[in-house]
Each structure stands twice: as structure tokens, then as C-alpha cells.
């Protein structure tokens, strides 16, 4: 298991460390509730040591990679990225990732625990292609900023946030350190840099007003934002359209692994179940709890959280449900707890 480059800094700060998505990082710095509040209403600072970076090089890289993943990466302009799935021939999801065109190579950005499975799967499909895969996770790290004041913090740390589109990467030099800045799909920023430079940048960003946030707060924010996590909410048995992540799919790019199943689902117009939110009238049931209506199983819970709101804690969750129980607002039962189907992201006002 990879250890964060910020281990010594976190230990000195009294942070509790944990394993998250294949890497060791901070679980809590102060209180998860305060860190969660920063992620939602100010600026939280995240260690992204749990993200892996796989480089795709070789003259056939563009054609080959476009035939592997569910999104159109053939037409990505240099410096731009896209969210995508890797599917098997049955259309089930083997991995999710962000794919960035960096000009002379592509970067696959995914969880470290996924990278362990992703690399050998992709290598099996390199037959006569001039393509090479390199795990650069230990050479290219990342920090994250999340919250409405993320841009202000960057500016205060002398990293002026340019007018970039989500997943558009811009290379910079900050205090004689090479960095890459990119806005995320969820209103924050990532800064890529060599891991040995992460402590210096962490200190600068926290000194500029960012609140260090651990994985417990990150999970509260993720669930409240309705963002599924692979291995937790997206599993190999799930189909792409069931997850609701339409931004991972392109229906005009041509053939790729699993494309026939994705197109068949699209042509039929719907899937039998969908990814959605739940609000519980009591303590949230554990992930894996089956959802029932009149004793009949209609879905399952995949993630839960108890999040602070202005009126007190609210028990929420993510999961899948069949279409029969009805739209948002319908009531179901999960492990003996009444649950209301809720649109994502959650309204926590």
C-alpha cells in the first residue's frame, strides 16, 4: 500500500491515518464535521495520494485507447480530459477513470486500488499496437481543493486560477516548482506535482486559508454530492446507464469494448434500475441493505452518511432502485428504516 508523501507532516499535525482507495492518507485532522463544512462552504484541502497516474505512450496510443474506453478520447484536444469507463464485453464496468490528452501521451487518472487491476487488463489488449503503459503514480502526485473559495485560496497562494474549463489542464511554474492546474467536474481544483514537492504546496495552501480535510469528511461530501465511488457504488455487476454517469459515455465514437451492450440499452430507452439518493427517517442502514416495498426487493443501499445540516444531522445514502416504486418522493423501506427516494445531489439546507 502506497504511503502519502505528506506522512511526516500529517503525523506531526496529529492527524489520524487510514487506508483509502489503496493508499495511506489522513482520515481526520480535527473534526469531520468541521472539515465537511469547509468542503461545502469554504475551501477544503485534500491529499490525493490515493489517485494513480498511468501513462499511455506510443504512436498507436490514440486509436488504441479510444477502442478501450467508453468516452471519446480520440478527439480530446491536448490539455483536455474526459471521464470514462472501461467495460468488459458484457458491458459491465471494470474501472472508471479520467483520461487526459497531454500531447505526446495520455494520462489515466484512477484510484490506486483500481490501477492494480486496470494495468494487466489493458495490457492484454495490446497485441500488434505500438502502445506502452507506465505506472507513474510514485512520480506524479496531486493535491485537491474543494469548495466555493478554492479559487480565492489559489490566488492567495500565488497560483492564479485561469479561466479553464473542467478537466482542462494548464502547466505552470510555482516557486520554481513545476505544477499542473485543472478544475474538476465538481467545482474544485487539482494540482499535480512531484510528490517530494507536495509538503511545500500543502503548507502554502493551508496558509492561504484552506482547511485540511481527511477522508472521513471527503466521504461525507461525496455522498452529499451524489458522487458514486468505484468499488462502493459502482461495481463490476453494474451497467453504465444504471449508474447515471452519462458523462462517461459517447454514442457516436464508434466501436469499443462493451459498446454493443451500451448501444442496446440506449436503443431500448431505459434501464430497469437507476442510481439515486435516499433520505432515512432514522439511523442509516449499512451498505448492502436491501430496499423493499411491500416485502418485495426493489434495490439496495451502497453508501450512507450522517451529515450535519443547519437543522441537525440528516441520514442520507446512495444506492440503486428499480423504477416500479416511483419517482423522487416515494417512500420505501431499507432494513426496517423508512427511506424517501431523493434527487441528487442532496439539498442540505
GISULRA-V698335 format. One record per residue. N is the residue number from 1. RES is the residue in one letter. OMEGA is omega in radians with two decimals (none if undefined). Layout:
# GISULRA-V698335
n: (N,N)
res: (RES,RES)
omega: (OMEGA,OMEGA)
This chain:
# GISULRA-V698335
n: (1,2,3,4,5,6,7,8,9,10,11,12,13,14,15,16,17,18,19,20,21,22,23,24,25,26,27,28,29,30,31,32,33,34,35,36,37,38,39,40,41,42,43,44,45,46,47,48,49,50,51,52,53,54,55,56,57,58,59,60,61,62,63,64,65,66,67,68,69,70,71,72,73,74,75,76,77,78,79,80,81,82,83,84,85,86,87,88,89,90,91,92,93,94,95,96,97,98,99,100,101,102,103,104,105,106,107,108,109,110,111,112,113,114,115,116,117,118,119,120,121,122,123,124,125,126,127,128,129,130,131,132,133,134,135,136,137,138,139,140,141,142,143,144,145,146,147,148,149,150,151,152,153,154,155,156,157,158,159,160,161,162,163,164,165,166,167,168,169,170,171,172,173,174,175,176,177,178,179,180,181,182,183,184,185,186,187,188,189,190,191,192,193,194,195,196,197,198,199,200,201,202,203,204,205,206,207,208,209,210,211,212,213,214,215,216,217,218,219,220,221,222,223,224,225,226,227,228,229,230,231,232,233,234,235,236,237,238,239,240,241,242,243,244,245,246,247,248,249,250,251,252,253,254,255,256,257,258,259,260,261,262,263,264,265,266,267,268,269,270,271,272,273,274,275,276,277,278,279,280,281,282,283,284,285,286,287,288,289,290,291,292,293,294,295,296,297,298,299,300,301,302,303,304,305,306,307,308,309,310,311,312,313,314,315,316,317,318,319,320,321,322,323,324,325,326,327,328,329,330,331,332,333,334,335,336,337,338,339,340,341,342,343,344,345,346,347,348,349)
res: (X,X,X,X,X,X,X,X,X,X,X,X,X,X,X,X,X,X,X,X,X,X,X,X,X,X,X,X,X,X,X,X,X,X,X,X,X,X,X,X,X,X,X,X,X,X,X,X,X,X,X,X,X,X,X,X,X,X,X,X,X,X,X,X,X,X,X,X,X,X,X,X,X,X,X,X,X,X,X,X,X,X,X,X,X,X,X,X,X,X,X,X,X,X,X,X,X,X,X,X,X,X,X,X,X,X,X,X,X,X,X,X,X,X,X,X,X,X,X,X,X,X,X,X,X,X,X,X,X,X,X,X,X,X,X,X,X,X,X,X,X,X,X,X,X,X,X,X,X,X,X,X,X,X,X,X,X,X,X,X,X,X,X,X,X,X,X,X,X,X,X,X,X,X,X,X,X,X,X,X,X,X,X,X,X,X,X,X,X,X,X,X,X,X,X,X,X,X,X,X,X,X,X,X,X,X,X,X,X,X,X,X,X,X,X,X,X,X,X,X,X,X,X,X,X,X,X,X,X,X,X,X,X,X,X,X,X,X,X,X,X,X,X,X,X,X,X,X,X,X,X,X,X,X,X,X,X,X,X,X,X,X,X,X,X,X,X,X,X,X,X,X,X,X,X,X,X,X,X,X,X,X,X,X,X,X,X,X,X,X,X,X,X,X,X,X,X,X,X,X,X,X,X,X,X,X,X,X,X,X,X,X,X,X,X,X,X,X,X,X,X,X,X,X,X,X,X,X,X,X,X,X,X,X,X,X,X,X,X,X,X,X,X,X,X,X,X,X,X)
omega: (-3.13,3.09,3.14,3.06,-3.13,-3.05,-3.10,3.14,-3.13,3.12,3.14,3.14,3.13,3.11,3.04,-3.09,-3.13,3.00,3.14,3.06,3.05,3.13,3.07,3.13,-3.07,3.03,-3.09,3.02,-3.13,3.05,-3.14,-3.10,3.13,3.13,3.07,3.12,3.10,3.14,-3.08,-2.97,3.14,3.09,3.05,-3.13,-3.01,2.96,-3.11,3.11,-3.14,3.06,3.11,3.10,3.10,3.14,3.10,-3.11,-3.14,-3.01,3.12,-2.98,-3.06,3.13,-3.10,-3.09,3.12,3.09,-3.14,-2.91,-2.98,3.13,-3.13,3.08,3.09,-3.06,3.06,3.06,3.08,-3.11,-3.11,-3.11,3.12,3.05,-3.04,3.02,2.84,-3.08,2.93,-3.04,3.07,3.11,3.12,-2.96,3.10,-3.11,2.92,-3.03,2.90,-3.14,-3.12,3.02,-3.11,3.08,-3.12,-3.14,3.01,3.00,2.99,-3.09,-3.08,3.08,3.12,-3.11,3.07,-3.09,3.14,3.11,-3.04,-3.08,-3.12,3.11,-3.13,-3.10,3.12,-3.11,3.04,-3.03,3.08,-3.06,3.03,-3.08,3.05,3.08,3.14,3.07,-3.12,-3.04,-3.12,3.14,-3.09,3.14,-3.11,2.94,-3.14,3.01,-3.11,3.11,-3.06,-3.14,-3.11,3.13,3.11,-3.14,3.10,3.13,3.13,3.10,3.11,3.00,-3.03,3.14,-3.13,3.12,-3.13,3.03,3.07,3.14,3.01,-3.02,3.06,3.14,-3.10,2.91,-3.13,3.14,3.12,3.10,3.07,3.10,3.00,-3.09,3.08,2.99,3.12,3.08,-2.98,3.01,3.12,3.11,2.89,3.02,3.09,3.14,3.06,-3.07,-3.11,3.11,-3.09,3.14,-3.13,3.14,3.10,3.14,-3.13,-3.11,3.09,3.08,3.14,3.06,3.11,3.11,3.08,-3.11,-3.14,-3.05,3.10,3.07,3.11,3.12,3.07,3.13,-3.11,-3.13,3.14,-3.14,3.12,-3.10,3.13,3.10,-3.13,-3.08,3.14,-3.12,3.05,-3.09,-3.11,-3.13,-3.09,3.07,-3.02,-3.08,3.09,-3.06,-3.11,-3.08,-3.09,-3.13,3.12,-3.00,3.01,-3.02,-3.11,-3.01,-3.07,-2.95,2.96,-3.09,-3.14,-3.05,-3.11,-3.14,3.12,3.14,3.12,3.10,-3.14,-3.09,3.11,2.99,-3.09,2.98,-3.07,-3.13,-3.09,3.06,-3.08,3.10,3.11,3.02,-3.00,3.07,-3.08,3.13,-3.10,3.07,-3.11,3.03,-3.08,3.12,3.13,3.09,-3.08,2.99,-3.09,3.10,-3.10,-3.12,-3.11,-3.14,3.14,3.07,-3.13,3.10,3.07,3.10,2.97,-2.99,3.09,3.07,3.12,-3.12,-3.13,-3.12,3.08,3.12,-3.09,3.12,3.06,3.10,-3.10,3.10,3.06,-3.03,-3.05,-3.10,3.08,-3.07,3.07,-3.10,3.10,-3.11,3.10,-3.13,-3.13,3.14,3.14,-3.13,3.06,-3.12,3.11,3.07,-2.98,3.08,3.10,-0.10,-3.11,3.00,-3.06,3.12,none)
